[in-house]
Amino acid sequence: MDIHTRIRKIKESIIERMIFLSGILSIIFVVLIFAFLVKEGISIFWRVPLSDFLFARNWYPISDPPAIRNFALILGSILVTASAGIISIPIGIGSRALHAEIAPRKTKE
């Protein structure tokens, strides 16, 4: 094995470890963000009933008791997600079918 091959293998090993570390750190950060949001947000459920939290129409988070209503936010998230799926799923399936069945071999590669 010549020196260039060894150097290349060392570089690849370093890059692989950096990518693995980045993945692990990403997972840790997401878990920590989730834990922080749960820790900070769980106290609201001691003051606001779940039915009011989900379905009421008013939004007054600094009133006493707080009126935090999320129905519009939840419905908006569902509508945006459904709209994105309606647009992107047919495009993704169509482009995959084109790539797999119709495109010439050189284009596939």
Helices and strands as residue ranges (DSSP letters): H 3-41, H 44-47, H 50-55, H 71-97, I 98-102, H 105-108
